[in-house]
Amino acid sequence: MAIDDLRREYLLTKLQRSDLADNPIDQFQLWLQQAIDFDLNDPTAMVLGTVDENHSPSQRIVLLKDLSDKGFVFYTNSQSQKAQQIAQNPNVSLHFPWHKMERQVSIKGVAEKLGIKETLAYFAKRPRESQIAAWASQQSRPIKSRELLLQQFEKMKAKFAQGEVPLPDFWSGYRVKPSSIEFWQGGAHRLHDRFLYTATDNGWNIERLMP
Ligand SMILES: Cc1cc2nc3c(=O)[nH]c(=O)nc-3n(C[C@H](O)[C@H](O)[C@H](O)COP(=O)(O)O)c2cc1C
């Protein structure tokens, strides 16, 4: 298969300056709702980019679980690779690849750990098996086999057989406070529409970028 022959035009719609909300969170809420209504798979899935102490980047998908003017929230193991990198350097990127809508949203910002109260409020809402799985996995560490992981899961299931599953002290929410948010809409002949919101002392600056 000649992958360099795979191409399509992006003709779904256009994005104009007059379409945009003054605040990028309002604009994002609108696009997210449209992504949900469009029946995208995992519309809240976002690629989180972090860097290690040698500035070497890594990326992985996490799920957006809350959104407000304060930022974009996800949950993870706070001893994982991503969490260790955030502890060393809180500058991160988020990327929403909404291909089917010929859209992407790219965010830069600073991640901070949520408090226990907020984390617990979300943890308590997770299915019991997911709560137990959080206990069973030392995320990002090597393990010899899937069987060992399942044994660990069964062990935790037995340990927490009675009552509520407690919040692991190695599990936390993170909020990314955005410093810039770019909205991208595919356009004909690769002349895409791009608008970049940049945080300033008194609000948001908006500029169109060349594709
Ligand atoms: C659709 C999807 C959603 C995911 N959501 C999460 C999530 O919300 N939190 C999480 O810790 N990992 C999530 N993962 C797994 C991560 O991509 C990743 O493998 C894991 O967090 C370990 O990353 P790290 O070793 O870089 O820290 C998800 C993966 C996929 C494909």
The ligand as an ORCA input file, in Angstrom:
! r2SCAN-3c Opt
* xyz 0 1
  C      -8.619      5.829     25.502
  C      -7.627      5.773     26.631
  C      -7.914      6.391     27.829
  C      -6.999      6.357     28.875
  N      -7.276      7.049     30.027
  C      -6.375      7.079     31.030
  C      -6.598      7.895     32.180
  O      -7.605      8.635     32.281
  N      -5.672      7.860     33.164
  C      -4.537      7.083     33.080
  O      -3.733      7.092     34.010
  N      -4.284      6.340     31.984
  C      -5.165      6.322     30.949
  N      -4.906      5.581     29.818
  C      -3.626      4.812     29.755
  C      -2.489      5.800     29.404
  O      -2.521      6.102     28.019
  C      -1.092      5.272     29.766
  O      -0.824      4.042     29.143
  C      -0.894      5.114     31.275
  O      -1.477      6.185     31.986
  C       0.587      5.033     31.641
  O       1.244      6.196     31.191
  P       2.709      6.609     31.714
  O       3.487      5.322     31.890
  O       3.287      7.483     30.645
  O       2.550      7.354     33.007
  C      -5.780      5.624     28.734
  C      -5.493      5.013     27.511
  C      -6.390      5.090     26.488
  C      -6.020      4.463     25.160
*
